[in-house]
Amino acid sequence: MAIRTVVWGENVHEQHNRIVASLYPDGMHQCIADALNADPDISATTATLQDPEHGLTQERLAETDVLVWWGHAAHGDVADDVVERVCNAVWSGMGMMFLHSAHFSKPFKRLMGSPCNLTWREAGERERLWVTSRNHPITRGLPDSFELEMEEMYGEPFGVPEPLETVFISWFQGGDVFRSGLTYKRGAGNVFYFRPGHETYPTYHDANVHTVLKNGVRWAFNPMARVKDPNEAPNVPVEAAPEKIEERGPKLHAEGEEGFR
């Protein structure tokens, strides 16, 4: 069965900027989905900010193995209840891949629990991405490094938690460096952040980037059944303890007691 993937895009720049529209006439989200659908083991569809519930209903997320997220200009327009829904799906076991400026998206910041800030420069400079974890599933089929002729610079320090793995490090023509491929485990879900993808450059037409996207979806996919309620924190009674014990000491609230008023 193919990995059911949803590519979510803001679909804002494509509507208002001629350069972006000329590079991605069907939207960046569709370009990314087309690249993913070139892999017979991936079935990718799209959703956008403008769709009802941003295209991410509870039912659709339940049927999504991996969610790919691209955002930039309209992070604040994403509804908080949808953000909560997405994070719950990740904690339950849905895979997630965040692209480029999605580092500042609500779901990424919520999952990371940190500012996710960085330095940046839009100068169309050359970027070289170095593989830092050979034989990692995400780097399958890639050379030790590859170049993007024009990209936006993201620079360290990157305000994210220490990753599970650093898969790529970027060097930019202006001398800056950046951890451009990071993996995380959040609850039962696998999370991959991949840096390239500025909207005014043809990054999502690049063959090596396509390889990373396909490998990233495969890596993020968790074939196990979803956790039913990732927020559940049940009390385990004495009689249900794995080893036999006797209850000792006072409780915070005795049975039927509501506490002091």
C-alpha positions as CSV (number, residue, x, y, z in Angstrom):
1,M,0.0,0.0,0.0
2,A,1.4,3.4,-1.0
3,I,2.3,5.9,1.7
4,R,-0.6,8.3,1.9
5,T,0.9,11.8,1.9
6,V,-0.7,15.2,2.0
7,V,1.4,18.2,0.9
8,W,0.1,21.4,2.7
9,G,0.9,24.8,1.2
10,E,-0.1,28.3,2.0
11,N,-0.8,29.0,-1.7
12,V,-0.3,32.8,-1.0
13,H,2.9,33.8,-2.8
14,E,1.7,31.9,-6.0
15,Q,-1.4,34.2,-6.1
16,H,0.4,37.5,-5.6
17,N,3.9,37.3,-7.0
18,R,4.6,36.9,-10.7
19,I,8.0,35.2,-10.2
20,V,6.6,32.6,-7.9
21,A,3.6,32.0,-10.2
22,S,5.9,31.6,-13.2
23,L,8.1,29.0,-11.4
24,Y,5.1,27.2,-9.9
25,P,2.0,27.8,-12.0
26,D,0.1,25.0,-10.2
27,G,1.5,26.0,-6.8
28,M,4.5,24.9,-4.9
29,H,2.3,22.3,-3.1
30,Q,1.4,20.7,-6.4
31,C,5.0,20.7,-7.6
32,I,6.1,18.9,-4.5
33,A,3.2,16.5,-4.7
34,D,4.1,15.7,-8.4
35,A,7.7,15.0,-7.3
36,L,6.5,12.6,-4.6
37,N,4.1,10.9,-6.9
38,A,7.0,9.9,-9.2
39,D,7.7,7.4,-6.5
40,P,5.3,4.4,-6.9
41,D,5.3,3.8,-3.2
42,I,4.0,7.3,-2.4
43,S,0.5,8.6,-3.1
44,A,0.5,12.4,-2.6
45,T,-2.5,14.8,-2.6
46,T,-2.6,18.5,-1.6
47,A,-4.3,20.9,0.8
48,T,-4.0,24.6,1.2
49,L,-4.6,27.4,3.7
50,Q,-7.7,28.5,1.7
51,D,-9.5,25.1,2.0
52,P,-12.2,24.7,4.6
53,E,-10.4,23.8,7.8
54,H,-7.2,24.3,5.8
55,G,-7.9,20.9,4.1
56,L,-6.9,19.1,7.3
57,T,-10.1,17.7,8.9
58,Q,-9.9,15.1,11.6
59,E,-11.0,12.5,9.1
60,R,-8.3,13.4,6.6
61,L,-5.5,13.5,9.1
62,A,-6.6,10.0,10.3
63,E,-6.0,8.8,6.8
64,T,-2.7,10.6,6.3
65,D,0.6,8.7,6.9
66,V,2.8,11.7,6.3
67,L,2.0,15.4,6.2
68,V,4.4,17.8,4.4
69,W,4.1,21.5,5.4
70,W,5.3,24.6,3.6
71,G,4.4,28.0,5.0
72,H,5.9,31.5,5.0
73,A,3.7,34.6,4.7
74,A,0.6,33.5,6.6
75,H,1.8,31.5,9.7
76,G,-0.6,33.5,11.8
77,D,-3.6,32.7,9.7
78,V,-3.5,29.0,10.5
79,A,-6.3,28.2,12.9
80,D,-5.2,27.1,16.4
81,D,-7.6,24.2,16.4
82,V,-6.1,22.9,13.2
83,V,-2.6,23.2,14.7
84,E,-3.8,21.2,17.8
85,R,-5.3,18.6,15.5
86,V,-2.0,18.3,13.5
87,C,0.1,18.0,16.6
88,N,-2.1,15.4,18.1
89,A,-1.8,13.4,14.8
90,V,2.0,13.6,15.0
91,W,2.0,12.5,18.7
92,S,-0.3,9.6,17.7
93,G,2.2,8.4,15.0
94,M,1.6,10.5,11.8
95,G,4.9,11.4,10.1
96,M,5.7,15.1,9.4
97,M,8.1,16.9,7.1
98,F,8.5,20.7,7.5
99,L,10.1,22.6,4.6
100,H,12.0,25.9,4.5
101,S,10.2,28.7,6.3
102,A,7.9,26.2,8.0
103,H,10.5,26.4,10.8
104,F,8.4,29.4,12.0
105,S,5.0,27.7,11.5
106,K,2.7,27.1,14.4
107,P,2.8,23.3,14.3
108,F,6.7,23.2,14.1
109,K,7.1,25.7,17.0
110,R,4.5,23.7,19.1
111,L,6.3,20.4,18.4
112,M,9.7,21.9,19.1
113,G,8.7,23.9,22.1
114,S,11.3,26.6,21.3
115,P,11.6,29.9,19.4
116,C,12.9,28.2,16.1
117,N,14.6,31.5,15.2
118,L,17.5,32.0,12.9
119,T,19.4,34.5,10.7
120,W,18.6,35.0,7.0
121,R,19.5,36.8,3.8
122,E,17.6,36.9,0.5
123,A,20.5,37.3,-2.0
124,G,20.2,34.4,-4.4
125,E,23.5,33.0,-3.3
126,R,24.9,29.5,-4.0
127,E,24.2,26.8,-1.3
128,R,26.1,23.6,-0.9
129,L,24.4,20.9,1.2
130,W,26.8,18.4,2.8
131,V,25.6,14.9,3.9
132,T,26.6,14.5,7.6
133,S,25.1,11.1,8.1
134,R,26.2,8.6,5.5
135,N,23.9,5.7,4.8
136,H,21.0,7.5,6.5
137,P,17.7,6.6,4.8
138,I,17.1,10.2,3.9
139,T,20.4,10.5,2.0
140,R,19.9,7.4,-0.1
141,G,20.9,8.0,-3.7
142,L,22.7,11.3,-3.0
143,P,26.3,12.3,-3.4
144,D,28.4,13.5,-0.5
145,S,27.3,17.0,-1.3
146,F,25.1,18.9,-3.9
147,E,24.6,22.5,-4.9
148,L,21.7,24.8,-5.3
149,E,22.7,27.7,-7.5
150,M,20.3,30.2,-5.9
151,E,18.8,30.0,-2.5
152,E,17.9,32.2,0.5
153,M,20.5,32.0,3.3
154,Y,19.5,30.6,6.7
155,G,22.2,30.9,9.3
156,E,23.1,29.7,12.7
157,P,22.3,29.8,15.5
158,F,19.1,27.9,14.9
159,G,16.8,28.0,17.9
160,V,15.6,24.4,18.0
161,P,16.1,21.6,20.4
162,E,19.0,19.2,19.9
163,P,17.9,16.9,17.1
164,L,17.8,13.2,17.0
165,E,20.1,13.4,14.0
166,T,21.7,16.0,11.8
167,V,21.5,14.8,8.3
168,F,22.6,17.9,6.3
169,I,24.7,21.0,6.9
170,S,24.6,23.8,4.4
171,W,27.4,26.3,3.5
172,F,26.4,29.5,1.7
173,Q,28.3,31.6,-0.7
174,G,28.3,34.5,1.9
175,G,30.1,32.2,4.4
176,D,27.2,31.3,6.7
177,V,26.4,27.7,7.7
178,F,23.2,26.0,8.8
179,R,21.9,22.6,10.0
180,S,19.6,22.0,7.0
181,G,18.3,18.5,7.7
182,L,17.2,17.6,11.2
183,T,15.2,14.6,12.5
184,Y,13.1,14.4,15.7
185,K,10.8,12.0,17.5
186,R,7.7,13.6,18.9
187,G,5.5,11.2,20.7
188,A,5.0,8.3,18.3
189,G,5.6,10.5,15.2
190,N,8.8,11.0,13.2
191,V,9.5,14.6,12.2
192,F,12.0,15.8,9.5
193,Y,13.0,19.4,8.9
194,F,14.5,20.2,5.5
195,R,15.7,23.8,4.9
196,P,15.8,24.6,1.1
197,G,12.7,25.9,-0.7
198,H,12.6,29.7,-1.0
199,E,9.6,30.5,-3.2
200,T,11.4,32.8,-5.8
201,Y,13.9,30.1,-6.8
202,P,13.4,26.8,-8.6
203,T,14.4,24.7,-5.7
204,Y,11.5,22.2,-6.0
205,H,12.4,21.4,-9.6
206,D,15.9,20.2,-8.5
207,A,16.4,16.4,-8.9
208,N,18.5,16.1,-5.6
209,V,15.8,17.9,-3.7
210,H,13.2,15.5,-5.1
211,T,15.3,12.7,-3.8
212,V,15.4,14.2,-0.3
213,L,11.6,14.8,-0.4
214,K,10.9,11.2,-1.4
215,N,13.4,9.8,1.1
216,G,12.0,12.1,3.8
217,V,8.5,10.8,3.4
218,R,9.7,7.2,3.5
219,W,11.7,7.9,6.6
220,A,8.8,9.7,8.4
221,F,6.3,7.0,7.6
222,N,5.3,4.9,10.7
223,P,3.5,1.7,9.7
224,M,2.3,1.0,13.2
225,A,-1.3,1.7,14.4
226,R,-1.9,5.2,15.7
227,V,-1.9,5.8,19.5
228,K,-5.6,6.2,20.3
229,D,-5.2,9.3,22.6
230,P,-1.7,10.7,22.9
231,N,-2.8,13.1,25.6
232,E,-4.2,10.4,27.9
233,A,-2.5,10.2,31.4
234,P,-4.5,7.5,33.2
235,N,-4.2,6.6,36.9
236,V,-3.1,3.0,37.5
237,P,-4.8,1.6,40.6
238,V,-2.9,-0.5,43.1
239,E,-4.7,-3.7,42.1
240,A,-3.5,-3.1,38.4
241,A,0.2,-2.7,39.3
242,P,2.5,-5.1,37.4
243,E,3.8,-6.4,40.7
244,K,1.7,-7.0,43.8
245,I,1.9,-4.0,46.3
246,E,0.1,-2.7,49.3
247,E,-1.1,0.9,49.4
248,R,0.8,3.0,52.0
249,G,0.8,6.6,53.1
250,P,-1.8,9.3,52.7
251,K,-3.3,10.5,49.4
252,L,-3.4,14.1,48.2
253,H,-7.2,13.8,48.2
254,A,-9.1,11.2,50.2
255,E,-12.0,9.5,48.4
256,G,-14.9,11.9,48.2
257,E,-12.8,14.9,49.5
258,E,-12.7,18.0,47.4
259,G,-9.9,19.7,49.3
260,F,-9.9,22.9,51.4
261,R,-12.0,25.9,50.3
